[in-house]
């Protein structure tokens, strides 16, 4: 993947926690819980999107392998015809 690797994914909870702490200092006590909840929600959405992206990449890789096998088979058939 171009944007995220396993190391950057491991650091996401730390980033979310830091953002929640920094944001909560700018918000009154009543809004702190909702701000932290919103950051957790964003983190969950990010992980879901990353999972869907990985699934998409795996599906494309499977398709690429199938196409490569078909190309090899067509090359063999072409060689037989020569």
C-alpha positions in Angstrom: 0.0 0.0 0.0 1.2 3.4 -0.8 -0.1 5.5 2.1 -0.1 3.1 5.1 2.1 0.3 6.2 2.0 -1.8 9.4 4.1 0.7 11.3 1.9 3.7 10.5 -1.2 1.7 11.4 0.3 0.8 14.8 0.8 4.5 15.5 -2.9 5.4 14.7 -4.1 4.9 18.3 -1.4 7.1 19.6 -2.3 9.8 17.1 -6.0 9.5 18.0 -5.2 9.7 21.7 -3.0 12.8 21.3 -5.6 14.5 19.1 -8.3 13.7 21.7 -6.2 15.1 24.5 -5.2 18.3 22.7 -8.8 18.9 21.5 -10.3 18.2 24.9 -8.1 21.0 26.4 -9.8 23.4 24.1 -13.3 22.2 25.0 -15.2 22.5 28.3 -15.6 19.4 30.6 -19.1 18.6 29.2 -17.8 18.3 25.7 -14.7 16.3 26.4 -16.4 12.9 26.3 -18.1 13.7 23.0 -14.8 14.9 21.5 -13.0 11.7 22.5 -16.0 9.6 21.3 -15.8 11.4 17.9 -12.1 10.7 17.6 -12.7 7.0 18.4 -15.4 6.9 15.8 -13.0 8.5 13.2 -10.3 5.9 14.2 -12.8 3.1 13.7 -13.9 4.4 10.3 -10.2 4.7 9.3 -9.6 1.1 10.3 -12.6 -0.1 8.4 -11.6 1.8 5.3 -8.1 0.3 5.5 -9.6 -3.1 5.8 -11.8 -2.6 2.8 -8.8 -1.3 0.9 -6.7 -4.3 1.7 -9.6 -6.6 0.6 -9.8 -4.7 -2.7 -6.1 -5.1 -3.2 -6.3 -8.8 -2.6 -9.2 -9.2 -5.0 -7.3 -7.3 -7.7 -4.2 -9.5 -7.1 -6.4 -12.6 -7.5 -7.8 -11.2 -10.8 -4.3 -10.4 -12.0 -3.1 -14.0 -11.3 -6.1 -15.4 -13.2 -5.4 -13.2 -16.1 -1.7 -14.1 -16.0 -2.7 -17.8 -16.1 -5.0 -17.3 -19.0 -2.2 -15.5 -20.9 0.2 -18.4 -20.3 -2.4 -20.8 -21.5 -3.0 -18.8 -24.6 0.7 -18.7 -25.3 1.0 -22.5 -25.0 -1.9 -22.9 -27.4 -0.3 -20.5 -29.8 3.0 -22.4 -29.7 1.1 -25.6 -30.4 -0.4 -24.0 -33.5 3.0 -22.9 -34.8 
